[in-house]
Structure formats: structure tokens, C-alpha cells
Amino acid sequence: MSDILLVTGASGHFGRRVLDHLMNILDVSPERIVATTRKPAGLTDLALGMSRHALDRLTGQTNS
């Protein structure tokens, strides 16, 4: 399976748990995950190869 998975709110508590579950329990490769958050500085410690982007779902603004 080569689907790309989008995780919104990735720097928050629930988003971090989702990322952990995807990578450590379901063994999803970081290259298949796109992590988004309003606070991109909170994503700097994520696995290499994981795509990280700023996204505010309330305003629709993005910064890649």
C-alpha cells in the first residue's frame, strides 16, 4: 500500500499519539505521512522523511 496519510494537528497531544501509532504500531513509513499543524516549530523533532507543513484549517492558510 502506498497511500499518503495526512495527520492534522500533528504537534498536539492527540496528533502526536496518532503519529506514534502509525509509525510504531502499524509500521507506516515516515515517507507516507504528511504532518500538519498551525505551529510548525512543534514538528522539528519528527522522523526524517516525514513531510511537515503549516496548515490552519480555520483560515485555510498554508505555508510549506
C-alpha positions as CSV (number, residue, x, y, z in Angstrom):
1,M,0.0,0.0,0.0
2,S,1.4,3.4,-1.0
3,D,-1.3,5.7,0.2
4,I,-0.3,9.0,1.7
5,L,-1.7,9.7,5.2
6,L,-2.5,13.3,6.3
7,V,-2.3,14.0,10.1
8,T,-3.7,17.4,11.1
9,G,-2.9,18.8,14.5
10,A,0.3,16.8,14.4
11,S,2.1,18.9,17.1
12,G,-0.7,18.5,19.6
13,H,-1.2,15.7,22.1
14,F,-3.7,13.7,20.1
15,G,-1.8,14.3,16.8
16,R,1.5,13.0,18.4
17,R,-0.3,9.9,19.6
18,V,-1.6,9.3,16.1
19,L,1.8,9.7,14.6
20,D,3.3,7.3,17.2
21,H,0.6,4.7,16.5
22,L,1.1,5.0,12.7
23,M,4.9,4.6,12.8
24,N,5.4,2.3,15.9
25,I,2.3,0.1,15.9
26,L,1.2,0.0,12.3
27,D,4.8,0.3,11.0
28,V,3.9,3.0,8.5
29,S,7.0,4.5,6.8
30,P,7.5,8.2,7.6
31,E,7.7,8.9,3.8
32,R,4.0,8.1,3.6
33,I,3.0,10.6,6.3
34,V,2.2,14.3,5.9
35,A,2.1,16.0,9.3
36,T,0.4,19.4,9.5
37,T,0.0,21.9,12.3
38,R,-0.6,25.6,12.9
39,K,2.7,25.7,14.8
40,P,5.3,24.2,12.5
41,A,8.1,24.7,15.1
42,G,6.5,21.9,17.0
43,L,7.3,19.4,14.3
44,T,11.1,19.8,14.2
45,D,11.7,16.5,16.1
46,L,9.6,14.3,13.8
47,A,11.2,11.4,11.9
48,L,13.3,12.1,8.9
49,G,11.5,11.7,5.7
50,M,8.2,12.8,7.1
51,S,6.7,15.7,5.2
52,R,5.8,18.7,7.5
53,H,3.6,21.6,6.7
54,A,1.9,24.6,8.3
55,L,-1.9,24.4,8.0
56,D,-4.6,26.3,9.7
57,R,-7.9,24.6,9.0
58,L,-9.9,27.5,10.3
59,T,-8.4,30.1,7.9
60,G,-7.3,27.8,5.1
61,Q,-3.8,29.3,5.2
62,T,-0.8,27.1,4.4
63,N,3.0,27.5,4.4
64,S,5.1,24.7,3.0
